[in-house]
Amino acid sequence: MNKVTIYTSQTCPYCIKAKKLLKMLNLDYTEINIENNFDEMCDKLSKQYNIPSISTVPQIIINDHYIGGYDDLESLYKNKKLDEILE
């Protein structure tokens, strides 16, 4: 089973698009709203996945593989590379 985590904010249009794509792909996900601790979560993700700077949402992790934002997820999907990350 795939483990998908998406860090979001309530009004972010790219977060909405990412969740819609994940649902279309029948992928269950855990959503973590980071509005109340945005800077803290960005720092945590930057350190955990060795990413120089994270300053936007959504941030998507699939099976402990850092994907990035919506554009990254969509690109992986369109280029058929998302299948390599999914179990």
Z-matrix of the N, CA and C atoms (Angstrom, degrees):
N
C 1 1.451
C 2 1.523 1 109.27
N 3 1.319 2 115.83 1 137.49
C 4 1.454 3 121.09 2 -179.11
C 5 1.519 4 111.18 3 -78.32
N 6 1.320 5 115.27 4 142.39
C 7 1.458 6 121.09 5 176.01
C 8 1.526 7 107.58 6 -109.43
N 9 1.324 8 115.30 7 112.92
C 10 1.456 9 121.30 8 -177.42
C 11 1.525 10 108.70 9 -119.47
N 12 1.326 11 115.75 10 128.74
C 13 1.459 12 121.88 11 175.81
C 14 1.514 13 107.68 12 -125.11
N 15 1.326 14 115.66 13 133.91
C 16 1.453 15 120.77 14 178.33
C 17 1.528 16 109.13 15 -129.55
N 18 1.319 17 115.13 16 124.12
C 19 1.457 18 122.36 17 177.91
C 20 1.522 19 107.03 18 -93.41
N 21 1.341 20 116.50 19 126.73
C 22 1.461 21 121.08 20 -170.89
C 23 1.525 22 112.43 21 -137.35
N 24 1.330 23 113.86 22 172.37
C 25 1.461 24 122.19 23 163.12
C 26 1.523 25 106.33 24 -128.00
N 27 1.310 26 117.24 25 160.09
C 28 1.463 27 120.90 26 -171.25
C 29 1.525 28 113.84 27 -66.00
N 30 1.301 29 118.61 28 -37.27
C 31 1.461 30 120.54 29 -171.90
C 32 1.524 31 113.93 30 -101.48
N 33 1.305 32 117.73 31 6.01
C 34 1.459 33 122.05 32 -176.69
C 35 1.534 34 111.17 33 -74.68
N 36 1.346 35 117.73 34 117.25
C 37 1.467 36 119.14 35 -179.38
C 38 1.531 37 113.35 36 -65.83
N 39 1.329 38 117.22 37 -31.28
C 40 1.461 39 119.65 38 178.65
C 41 1.528 40 111.46 39 -72.11
N 42 1.323 41 116.51 40 -30.34
C 43 1.469 42 120.38 41 174.79
C 44 1.520 43 109.65 42 -64.40
N 45 1.323 44 115.89 43 -42.75
C 46 1.464 45 121.10 44 179.63
C 47 1.532 46 109.66 45 -63.08
N 48 1.331 47 116.94 46 -43.81
C 49 1.468 48 121.07 47 178.65
C 50 1.531 49 111.33 48 -63.01
N 51 1.328 50 116.20 49 -42.38
C 52 1.470 51 120.14 50 -179.19
C 53 1.523 52 110.54 51 -63.61
N 54 1.325 53 117.20 52 -44.87
C 55 1.465 54 120.29 53 179.51
C 56 1.526 55 110.58 54 -64.25
N 57 1.314 56 116.98 55 -37.45
C 58 1.465 57 120.76 56 177.85
C 59 1.529 58 110.89 57 -63.67
N 60 1.341 59 117.31 58 -42.75
C 61 1.460 60 120.83 59 178.28
C 62 1.524 61 111.02 60 -65.22
N 63 1.319 62 117.17 61 -42.56
C 64 1.465 63 120.46 62 178.57
C 65 1.533 64 110.56 63 -61.61
N 66 1.323 65 116.39 64 -41.46
C 67 1.469 66 120.10 65 177.98
C 68 1.525 67 110.74 66 -64.75
N 69 1.343 68 116.43 67 -41.37
C 70 1.458 69 120.52 68 178.97
C 71 1.531 70 110.90 69 -60.34
N 72 1.328 71 116.01 70 -33.40
C 73 1.456 72 121.68 71 179.68
C 74 1.531 73 112.11 72 -85.71
N 75 1.334 74 116.89 73 5.13
C 76 1.464 75 123.41 74 -178.91
C 77 1.521 76 112.38 75 58.61
N 78 1.329 77 115.84 76 38.20
C 79 1.455 78 120.67 77 177.73
C 80 1.519 79 109.49 78 -103.52
N 81 1.321 80 116.16 79 118.82
C 82 1.457 81 120.58 80 173.16
C 83 1.515 82 107.90 81 -72.36
N 84 1.312 83 116.60 82 146.79
C 85 1.459 84 120.15 83 -178.72
C 86 1.517 85 110.79 84 -143.59
N 87 1.317 86 113.79 85 158.01
C 88 1.449 87 121.33 86 171.96
C 89 1.517 88 106.51 87 -102.24
N 90 1.312 89 115.96 88 124.29
C 91 1.459 90 120.96 89 -179.50
C 92 1.524 91 109.52 90 -101.66
N 93 1.320 92 115.51 91 130.56
C 94 1.458 93 120.78 92 177.57
C 95 1.527 94 107.66 93 -120.75
N 96 1.323 95 115.66 94 112.42
C 97 1.456 96 121.34 95 178.92
C 98 1.529 97 107.93 96 -81.10
N 99 1.323 98 115.65 97 122.99
C 100 1.469 99 118.53 98 -174.41
C 101 1.529 100 112.88 99 -110.43
N 102 1.315 101 117.61 100 18.78
C 103 1.465 102 120.14 101 -178.76
C 104 1.523 103 113.02 102 -57.90
N 105 1.314 104 117.92 103 -39.20
C 106 1.465 105 120.25 104 -176.17
C 107 1.521 106 114.12 105 -81.12
N 108 1.315 107 117.90 106 -15.13
C 109 1.467 108 121.06 107 179.18
C 110 1.532 109 110.75 108 -142.65
N 111 1.326 110 115.29 109 47.44
C 112 1.465 111 122.24 110 -174.22
C 113 1.523 112 112.52 111 -56.01
N 114 1.331 113 117.35 112 -53.78
C 115 1.473 114 120.76 113 -176.92
C 116 1.527 115 111.72 114 -61.77
N 117 1.307 116 116.36 115 -41.54
C 118 1.470 117 121.57 116 -179.98
C 119 1.531 118 111.02 117 -62.04
N 120 1.328 119 116.51 118 -45.39
C 121 1.464 120 120.01 119 -179.02
C 122 1.530 121 111.46 120 -68.98
N 123 1.337 122 117.43 121 -37.78
C 124 1.467 123 120.02 122 177.67
C 125 1.525 124 110.21 123 -62.56
N 126 1.322 125 116.56 124 -43.44
C 127 1.466 126 120.41 125 177.86
C 128 1.526 127 111.01 126 -62.29
N 129 1.329 128 116.46 127 -44.58
C 130 1.470 129 121.41 128 179.98
C 131 1.525 130 110.96 129 -59.97
N 132 1.325 131 117.04 130 -47.79
C 133 1.458 132 120.98 131 -179.55
C 134 1.531 133 111.20 132 -65.10
N 135 1.330 134 116.37 133 -40.20
C 136 1.473 135 120.41 134 178.96
C 137 1.517 136 110.74 135 -58.62
N 138 1.323 137 116.05 136 -45.10
C 139 1.468 138 120.28 137 -179.41
C 140 1.529 139 111.63 138 -71.26
N 141 1.324 140 116.95 139 -43.22
C 142 1.461 141 121.28 140 -176.08
C 143 1.530 142 111.82 141 -64.46
N 144 1.329 143 117.75 142 -38.07
C 145 1.464 144 120.74 143 -175.99
C 146 1.530 145 112.70 144 -109.89
N 147 1.337 146 115.92 145 11.31
C 148 1.459 147 122.24 146 176.36
C 149 1.533 148 111.83 147 53.95
N 150 1.327 149 115.28 148 46.65
C 151 1.455 150 123.02 149 177.84
C 152 1.529 151 106.52 150 -103.73
N 153 1.330 152 117.74 151 127.61
C 154 1.471 153 120.01 152 -174.99
C 155 1.528 154 114.52 153 -55.21
N 156 1.319 155 118.15 154 -44.73
C 157 1.456 156 119.38 155 -176.58
C 158 1.518 157 109.97 156 -153.42
N 159 1.308 158 115.50 157 124.77
C 160 1.462 159 120.96 158 174.40
C 161 1.518 160 106.47 159 -117.56
N 162 1.335 161 116.12 160 125.83
C 163 1.462 162 118.34 161 -177.35
C 164 1.529 163 112.68 162 -140.40
N 165 1.319 164 116.88 163 10.56
C 166 1.464 165 119.85 164 -179.43
C 167 1.523 166 110.19 165 -137.32
N 168 1.314 167 114.75 166 164.73
C 169 1.451 168 122.10 167 170.08
C 170 1.514 169 107.15 168 -121.33
N 171 1.314 170 118.50 169 156.10
C 172 1.453 171 127.05 170 2.64
C 173 1.522 172 111.78 171 -77.81
N 174 1.304 173 114.97 172 160.00
C 175 1.463 174 123.44 173 168.78
C 176 1.522 175 104.90 174 -122.47
N 177 1.323 176 116.10 175 126.47
C 178 1.459 177 121.21 176 -170.97
C 179 1.526 178 110.12 177 -121.25
N 180 1.319 179 115.22 178 131.78
C 181 1.462 180 122.12 179 175.95
C 182 1.522 181 107.42 180 -124.85
N 183 1.329 182 116.20 181 128.84
C 184 1.465 183 120.93 182 177.72
C 185 1.525 184 108.11 183 -124.93
N 186 1.332 185 115.34 184 121.93
C 187 1.467 186 121.71 185 179.45
C 188 1.526 187 111.61 186 50.80
N 189 1.324 188 115.52 187 47.60
C 190 1.471 189 124.02 188 179.92
C 191 1.524 190 112.87 189 61.59
N 192 1.322 191 117.07 190 18.60
C 193 1.464 192 122.39 191 176.42
C 194 1.528 193 107.28 192 -107.85
N 195 1.319 194 116.48 193 119.45
C 196 1.456 195 120.68 194 179.59
C 197 1.528 196 109.39 195 -70.19
N 198 1.332 197 117.06 196 120.10
C 199 1.462 198 122.43 197 -179.86
C 200 1.519 199 110.59 198 -91.93
N 201 1.312 200 116.68 199 -46.33
C 202 1.464 201 122.18 200 -174.71
C 203 1.512 202 108.89 201 114.06
N 204 1.335 203 116.18 202 -139.28
C 205 1.450 204 121.60 203 -176.93
C 206 1.519 205 112.71 204 -98.82
N 207 1.327 206 114.57 205 -166.61
C 208 1.459 207 119.97 206 -177.40
C 209 1.522 208 112.19 207 -60.77
N 210 1.327 209 117.43 208 -45.56
C 211 1.465 210 120.06 209 -178.66
C 212 1.524 211 111.50 210 -58.77
N 213 1.325 212 116.10 211 -37.92
C 214 1.469 213 120.51 212 178.45
C 215 1.528 214 110.83 213 -66.61
N 216 1.323 215 116.20 214 -43.88
C 217 1.468 216 121.28 215 178.51
C 218 1.526 217 110.31 216 -61.70
N 219 1.318 218 116.55 217 -46.67
C 220 1.458 219 120.91 218 -179.04
C 221 1.528 220 111.32 219 -62.96
N 222 1.321 221 116.45 220 -40.91
C 223 1.463 222 120.74 221 179.06
C 224 1.528 223 111.06 222 -63.19
N 225 1.334 224 117.02 223 -45.36
C 226 1.466 225 120.37 224 177.49
C 227 1.522 226 110.98 225 -59.27
N 228 1.318 227 115.96 226 -41.77
C 229 1.464 228 120.94 227 179.88
C 230 1.525 229 110.73 228 -64.57
N 231 1.327 230 117.61 229 -49.94
C 232 1.470 231 121.64 230 -176.87
C 233 1.522 232 112.42 231 -65.31
N 234 1.338 233 116.12 232 -32.99
C 235 1.466 234 120.43 233 -179.54
C 236 1.526 235 112.89 234 -89.48
N 237 1.348 236 115.78 235 7.54
C 238 1.464 237 122.10 236 178.34
C 239 1.533 238 113.63 237 61.76
N 240 1.326 239 117.01 238 23.86
C 241 1.460 240 120.37 239 179.12
C 242 1.527 241 112.20 240 -95.81
N 243 1.327 242 116.74 241 -11.52
C 244 1.452 243 120.58 242 178.61
C 245 1.527 244 110.22 243 -64.77
N 246 1.330 245 116.46 244 -33.23
C 247 1.467 246 121.11 245 179.59
C 248 1.529 247 112.65 246 -58.32
N 249 1.344 248 116.47 247 -30.71
C 250 1.465 249 120.72 248 179.00
C 251 1.520 250 112.59 249 -67.82
N 252 1.338 251 116.25 250 -25.09
C 253 1.464 252 121.24 251 -178.62
C 254 1.526 253 111.07 252 -90.56
N 255 1.323 254 115.56 253 -29.99
C 256 1.465 255 120.40 254 -178.76
C 257 1.521 256 110.52 255 -78.87
N 258 1.324 257 114.84 256 146.18
C 259 1.465 258 120.01 257 179.35
C 260 1.507 259 110.50 258 -84.84
